[in-house]
Amino acid sequence: MRTLIRGAITVLPDGARRADVVFEDGRIVDVDASAATRVDEVVEAHGLHLLPGVVDDQVHFRDPGLTHKEDLYTASRACAKGGVTSFLEMPNTVPNTTSQAVLEAKLALASQKSIVNYGFYIGATPHNIAELAAAHRTPGIKIFIGSSTGDLLVDDQDALERIFAETTLPLTAHCEDEATIRANRERVGEASIECHSKIRDERAAVVATTRALDLARRHRHRFHVLHVSTGAETELFADHGGLITAEACPHHLFFDVGDYARLGTRVQMNPSIKTAADRAALWAALRDGRIQVIATDHAPHTLEEKAAPYPRSPSGLPAVENSLALMLDQVNRGACTLEQVVGWMCDAPARVWDLVDKGRIAEGYDADLVLVDMTRVQTIRDAEQETKCRWSPWDGVSLQGWPVRTWVRGNEVFRDGVIDDSRRGSEIVFDHARGGYWA
């Protein structure tokens, strides 16, 4: 099937302009098709914008082992609806993804369940260096320098030194200092949800991030800082020649401690939400390039679980089906440009993780595409969410700018509210020989 998307304002690597884009057999074959081009299908897209599919490099889809909260099928449907065509999923499932065998089992599971493209990190433990050194078919190694499940906590310095020194895959980490968290918990107590941001405070984040950056610099090891939550952390980032990159998440960009009174444990996250000043600092760091990526850290729990009294309530919230719309709304508000959104959500994560032929609209690239209507206004509703947990912290929020059609490798998976789950996405291919944040 040869398809032409005609008349859309298309965000290309060199900027946005009207373009006629043709794809066939899962690949983009022309971005300036002539009027004489012969195709099987024409999508009239005048008045719409065409973007590369979003690459979400940090999600928790709970499959296997925690599938009452989410699974690869329901989560990938949410992705398709939200314009997310590729995801990279974290290792804290049950069992933890700490070996090549478990990693390959998850890849096989996704090949049967996911309707968008997929990849899975391998998780570091204090004892699995040999597995990490030999790992393949993965974007990289995830370290939890802070509490997690199973054997995934790695806060011993000797173990961290070995991971940075003896492995070659790109590294990423959840950076919160366990000793600081424990001391804060003793001092603050856990009387209410507001305590969460005092326990997992700025110092907990800064201490762990500083520690990780020191390891990356000394060992000259590519490192990506996940879910930056404080302005103080952004001051640690500078031009490292592609060695160090960082990301922000929607909950840290849109919520702060003042939202606990309204949303309670719905906005309980690790790292915790911080102050309005921290939110502003994250936006500033995105705009000036110190932070390169926006990812969701989609981490669903049931509403019943979230309603448990703090601290028994779990941390995490769903976001994949609303993240692009949240950012398109910001474009309409003048907070950023469409080109910046594409950079943060499509191009940069593909470059950070060496995704082959993803993140751009260019000849030869995969036909992972999303058509958006920048004038459409919709309200987020819990009951309308595709995620299995069926809720959103943005319930009741109206946004202007929404995905209306999504293609994954040229297969249409979403159109005007209807999801087509008849086909499956593809395993993402990585080319780590590129050696960094490639141009």
C-alpha positions as a printed Julia matrix, in Angstrom:
439×3 Matrix{Float64}:
   0.0     0.0     0.0
   1.44    3.35   -1.11
  -0.07    6.23    0.87
   0.14   10.0     0.34
  -0.53   12.45    3.16
  -1.3    15.62    1.26
  -1.26   19.24    2.37
  -0.27   18.96    6.03
   2.11   21.41    7.67
   4.87   18.9     8.28
   7.57   19.19   10.95
  10.75   18.16    9.16
  14.31   18.14   10.55
  14.91   21.61    9.06
  11.61   23.14   10.18
   7.88   23.1     9.54
   6.39   23.62    6.08
   3.66   22.29    3.85
   4.74   18.94    2.4
   3.23   15.95    0.63
   4.58   12.83    2.33
   4.48    9.37    0.77
   5.1     6.1     2.58
   5.13    2.5     1.42
   6.05   -0.83    3.06
   6.52    0.9     6.4
   8.98    3.51    5.15
   8.82    7.15    4.16
   9.77    7.29    0.47
   9.17   10.96   -0.37
   8.59   14.18    1.56
   7.98   16.38   -1.5
   5.85   14.22   -3.74
   4.88   15.64   -7.11
   1.28   15.94   -8.26
   1.93   13.07  -10.67
   2.93   10.62   -7.93
   0.86    7.44   -8.17
  -0.46    6.13   -4.85
  -3.11    3.72   -3.57
  -4.48    6.01   -0.86
  -4.62    9.77   -0.37
  -5.09   11.32    3.07
  -6.24   14.91    2.68
  -4.58   16.76    5.55
  -5.03   20.44    4.74
  -5.38   22.39    7.98
  -3.62   19.67    9.99
  -0.02   19.18   11.13
   2.06   16.05   10.53
   4.61   15.05   13.17
   6.94   12.11   13.67
   5.47    9.58   16.09
   6.34   10.26   19.72
   9.1     8.14   21.27
   8.43    7.72   24.99
  11.68    6.48   26.52
  10.39    5.9    30.05
   7.28    3.84   30.72
   6.17    1.17   33.18
   3.64   -1.07   31.44
   3.46   -3.66   34.28
   3.68   -6.71   32.01
   4.39   -9.37   33.19
   3.4    -9.76   36.81
   1.35   -6.65   37.6
  -1.18   -6.77   34.79
  -4.16   -5.8    36.92
  -2.75   -2.25   36.62
  -1.73   -2.3    32.94
  -0.43   -4.64   30.26
   1.32   -4.28   26.93
  -1.93   -4.46   24.97
  -3.88   -1.83   26.94
  -0.85    0.45   27.28
  -0.04    0.27   23.58
  -3.66    1.17   22.76
  -3.22    4.23   24.97
   0.0     5.01   23.1
  -1.72    4.8    19.71
  -4.48    7.14   20.86
  -1.9     9.61   22.17
   0.39    9.65   19.14
   3.11    7.58   20.84
   4.44    5.16   18.23
   7.44    3.77   20.14
   8.11    3.1    23.82
  11.03    1.96   25.94
   9.88    0.1    29.03
  11.53   -0.17   32.43
  12.75   -3.38   34.12
  10.83   -3.28   37.41
   8.2    -5.8    36.32
   7.68   -9.22   37.92
  10.1   -10.84   37.4
  12.58   -7.98   37.19
  14.25   -7.73   33.78
  17.77   -8.41   34.99
  18.88  -11.1    32.52
  18.92  -11.58   28.76
  16.48  -14.47   29.14
  13.85  -12.32   30.87
  14.45   -9.5    28.38
  13.82  -11.81   25.44
  10.69  -13.17   27.09
   9.34   -9.61   27.32
  10.2    -8.97   23.67
   8.31  -12.11   22.7
   5.34  -11.02   24.82
   5.29   -7.59   23.18
   5.37   -9.13   19.72
   2.01  -10.72   20.55
   0.4    -7.83   22.44
   1.76   -4.4    21.48
   0.24   -2.43   18.6
   3.1     0.12   18.66
   6.9    -0.3    18.52
   8.64   -1.53   21.65
  11.96   -1.87   23.43
  12.94   -2.89   26.96
  15.77   -1.86   29.27
  17.75   -4.39   31.23
  17.97   -3.62   34.95
  21.13   -3.4    37.02
  21.52   -5.16   40.35
  24.57   -5.23   42.63
  25.39   -8.7    41.26
  24.56   -9.01   37.54
  27.55   -7.34   35.86
  28.1   -10.29   33.54
  24.51  -10.09   32.27
  24.78   -6.33   31.76
  28.08   -6.62   29.89
  26.62   -9.17   27.46
  23.14   -7.65   27.06
  21.79   -6.9    23.58
  18.45   -6.12   21.87
  18.05   -3.32   24.42
  18.4     0.48   24.49
  20.51    0.33   27.62
  20.89   -0.37   31.31
  18.58    1.08   33.98
  19.93    1.7    37.49
  17.73    2.5    40.46
  19.87    4.74   42.66
  16.89    4.9    45.0
  14.19    2.53   46.18
  12.68    0.02   43.78
  11.4    -3.54   43.65
  13.18   -6.86   43.97
  16.98   -6.66   43.73
  17.06   -3.49   41.61
  18.31   -1.01   44.22
  21.97   -0.19   43.57
  23.35    2.38   46.01
  26.61    0.66   46.93
  29.5     2.69   45.51
  31.64   -0.29   44.54
  28.76   -1.83   42.59
  28.08    1.47   40.81
  31.75    1.88   39.92
  31.77   -1.59   38.34
  28.61   -0.93   36.34
  30.01    2.3    34.91
  33.47    0.8    34.33
  32.69   -2.68   33.02
  29.66   -2.19   30.75
  29.35   -0.48   27.38
  25.62    0.04   26.82
  24.18    3.51   27.54
  23.18    3.92   31.2
  20.21    5.64   32.77
  19.11    6.0    36.35
  16.44    6.93   38.84
  18.43    9.35   40.98
  17.27    9.72   44.57
  19.62    9.19   47.5
  18.41    6.45   49.84
  20.29    7.72   52.9
  18.76   11.18   52.5
  15.27    9.73   52.06
  15.59    7.58   55.18
  16.87   10.51   57.27
  14.07   12.76   56.0
  11.46   10.14   56.8
  12.73    9.93   60.38
  12.7    13.71   60.71
   9.46   14.56   58.86
   7.26   11.55   59.53
   4.51   10.36   57.18
   1.41   12.07   58.5
   0.0    13.19   55.12
   0.64   13.2    51.39
   2.32   16.62   51.7
   5.13   14.83   53.56
   6.07   12.98   50.38
   7.83   15.98   48.84
   9.59   16.71   52.13
  10.89   13.14   52.34
  11.89   12.89   48.68
  13.18   16.43   48.68
  15.54   18.48   46.55
  18.58   17.21   48.43
  17.68   13.55   47.8
  17.56   14.24   44.06
  20.65   16.46   43.88
  22.89   14.14   45.91
  22.08   11.13   43.74
  22.26   13.02   40.43
  25.61   14.56   41.38
  26.92   11.12   42.28
  25.78    9.62   38.97
  27.19   12.47   36.88
  30.56   12.08   38.62
  30.58    8.38   37.71
  29.65    9.11   34.11
  32.35   11.75   33.69
  35.11    9.74   35.31
  34.34    6.58   33.36
  33.42    8.44   30.13
  30.18    6.47   30.01
  27.04    7.7    28.25
  24.44    8.53   30.86
  20.84    9.77   30.76
  19.24   11.39   33.82
  15.6    10.33   34.14
  12.69   12.48   35.4
  14.6    15.56   36.57
  12.43   17.2    39.23
  14.42   20.13   40.65
  15.86   23.37   39.42
  19.04   22.62   41.33
  19.66   19.53   39.2
  19.37   21.53   35.98
  22.31   23.63   37.14
  24.46   20.48   37.01
  23.91   19.95   33.28
  26.07   21.51   30.62
  27.48   20.57   27.22
  29.15   17.2    27.67
  29.63   16.37   24.0
  26.7    13.97   24.04
  27.99   12.07   27.08
  25.23   13.25   29.46
  21.59   13.92   28.58
  18.47   14.47   30.68
  14.7    14.44   30.6
  11.64   15.96   32.24
   8.17   14.47   32.72
   4.73   16.06   32.37
   3.89   15.7    36.06
   6.96   17.71   37.03
   6.27   20.28   34.3
   2.58   20.77   35.14
   2.17   20.01   38.87
   3.79   21.28   42.05
   3.31   20.84   45.8
   0.33   23.2    45.71
  -1.59   20.5    43.81
  -1.59   18.0    46.68
  -4.57   19.75   48.25
  -6.6    19.25   45.07
  -5.3    15.92   43.74
  -3.86   14.13   46.77
  -2.17   10.83   46.0
  -3.07   11.07   42.3
   0.09   13.17   41.97
   2.23   11.08   44.31
   5.38   10.31   42.29
   8.99    9.28   42.73
  10.79   11.64   42.42
   8.15   13.74   44.08
   6.62   16.85   42.59
   8.43   19.95   43.81
   7.79   23.72   43.94
   6.44   26.13   41.35
   9.97   27.53   41.06
  11.27   24.05   40.21
   8.6    23.72   37.52
   9.71   26.99   35.98
  13.35   25.91   36.09
  12.56   22.67   34.24
  10.82   24.61   31.47
  13.8    26.95   31.24
  16.2    24.0    30.99
  14.14   22.47   28.19
  14.16   25.71   26.25
  17.91   26.26   26.55
  18.86   22.64   25.86
  20.15   21.5    29.24
  17.24   19.04   29.25
  16.72   17.37   25.87
  13.82   14.92   26.31
  10.24   14.81   27.55
   9.05   11.34   28.61
   6.07   10.32   30.69
   7.28    7.81   33.32
   3.8     6.31   32.74
   3.33    4.22   35.9
  -0.31    3.24   36.47
  -1.93    1.92   39.62
  -5.61    1.29   40.21
  -7.62    4.09   41.79
  -8.31    1.77   44.7
  -4.58    1.4    45.28
  -3.99    5.14   44.93
  -6.8     5.85   47.42
  -5.02    4.05   50.25
  -3.95    6.4    53.05
  -0.44    7.78   52.64
   2.18    6.27   52.88
   0.51    3.01   51.83
  -0.53    4.66   48.55
   1.82    3.77   45.68
   3.75    6.32   43.64
   3.07    6.67   39.93
   0.5     7.96   37.44
  -0.61    7.28   33.84
   0.25    9.75   31.07
   1.02    8.24   27.64
  -2.31    9.0    25.99
  -2.32   12.66   27.05
   1.34   13.72   26.98
   1.42   14.95   23.37
  -1.89   16.8    23.76
  -0.59   18.48   26.92
   2.37   19.8    24.94
   0.32   20.79   21.89
  -1.84   22.84   24.23
   1.31   24.59   25.43
   2.17   25.4    21.81
  -1.25   27.01   21.44
  -0.62   28.98   24.63
   2.71   30.29   23.28
   4.86   28.49   25.86
   6.88   26.64   23.2
   6.91   25.91   19.48
   5.74   22.83   17.63
   9.29   22.29   16.44
  10.48   22.25   20.05
   7.85   19.68   21.01
   8.94   17.43   18.15
  12.55   17.87   19.24
  11.83   16.97   22.86
   9.38   14.1    22.27
  10.43   12.54   18.95
  13.88   13.44   17.66
  15.89   13.72   20.89
  14.84   10.41   22.49
  15.58    8.6    19.21
  19.07   10.13   19.19
  19.76    9.56   22.89
  18.98    5.86   22.58
  20.33    5.23   19.04
  16.97    4.21   17.61
  17.4     3.3    13.96
  15.19    5.31   11.58
  12.9     6.78   14.26
  12.03   10.27   15.43
  12.11   12.2    12.15
  10.11   12.65    8.98
  12.72   12.0     6.31
  13.17    9.69    3.34
  14.17    6.22    4.48
  12.83    6.67    8.0
  10.07    4.5     9.4
   6.54    5.7     8.68
   5.78    6.31   12.36
   3.58    9.37   12.01
   0.91   11.32   13.84
  -1.51   13.8    12.3
  -2.65   16.45   14.76
  -5.41   19.04   14.75
  -4.1    22.12   16.51
  -7.61   23.61   16.72
  -9.41   20.65   18.3
 -10.49   21.15   21.92
 -11.19   18.1    24.07
 -11.53   17.44   27.77
  -9.66   14.6    29.45
 -12.06   12.25   31.25
 -11.22    9.3    33.48
 -13.91    7.11   31.93
 -12.53    7.68   28.42
  -8.95    6.61   29.13
  -7.54    3.59   27.28
  -5.06    2.78   30.02
  -6.3    -0.19   32.04
  -6.38    1.83   35.28
  -8.95    4.21   33.68
  -7.93    7.48   35.28
  -5.76   10.53   34.69
  -4.45   13.24   37.0
  -5.63   15.65   34.29
  -9.26   14.51   34.54
 -11.5    17.48   33.67
  -8.75   19.49   31.97
  -9.57   20.85   28.48
  -6.73   21.02   25.97
  -6.44   22.52   22.5
  -4.46   20.4    20.06
  -4.97   16.63   19.73
  -3.76   13.66   17.69
  -6.37   12.58   15.14
  -4.53    9.83   13.21
  -1.54    7.65   14.08
   0.5     5.31   11.87
   3.02    2.72   13.1
   5.37    1.51   10.35
   2.76    2.67    7.86
  -0.14    0.85    9.51
  -2.92    3.12   10.75
  -3.59    2.31   14.4
  -5.74    5.29   15.42
  -8.22    7.48   13.57
 -10.67   10.0    15.02
 -11.22    8.17   18.29
 -11.13    4.62   16.91
  -8.18    2.29   17.59
  -7.28   -0.43   15.09
  -5.52   -3.19   17.03
  -5.45   -5.72   14.19
  -1.68   -5.42   13.65
   1.31   -5.52   15.96
   4.19   -3.09   16.26
   7.84   -3.98   15.72
  10.83   -4.51   17.96
  12.95   -1.35   17.91
  16.44   -1.7    16.44
  19.34    0.08   18.17
  22.68    1.13   16.68
  24.92    1.87   19.63
  27.94    2.21   17.36
  26.75    5.76   16.71
  28.41    6.62   19.98
  26.23    9.3    21.51
  23.78   12.09   20.9
  24.25   11.87   17.15
  23.64   14.79   14.79
